[in-house]
Amino acid sequence: MKYGDKIIYMEGIITEVEDGAVGVDFKGRLGHIKVPRRMLITDYPLKVGQEVGLNMSFLEVLSPEVNEKYRSNLDRQRENKEV
């Protein structure tokens, strides 16, 4: 990263629990994130309404170029959803 890393502690509430993913709304109206279940560290069964905490940093765009492979995959997924 070109800039020094600034780690920010954030908290949120679990809003959805699916087979492979968990949705979290950040406190303070800072947005929503959906992550794979394997990224959660827990000793408890996951339930909607539980609080979570995480350390987050800023996202940095690495290049002005578009990764065409990923872009075409996203376009294909959108087309399949529309059909």
Buried (B, 14 or more C-beta within 10 A) or exposed (E): EEEEEEEEEBEBBBEEBEEEBBBBBBEEEEEEBEEEEEEBEEEEEBEEEBEBEBEEEEEEEEEEEEEEEEEEEEEEEEEEEEE
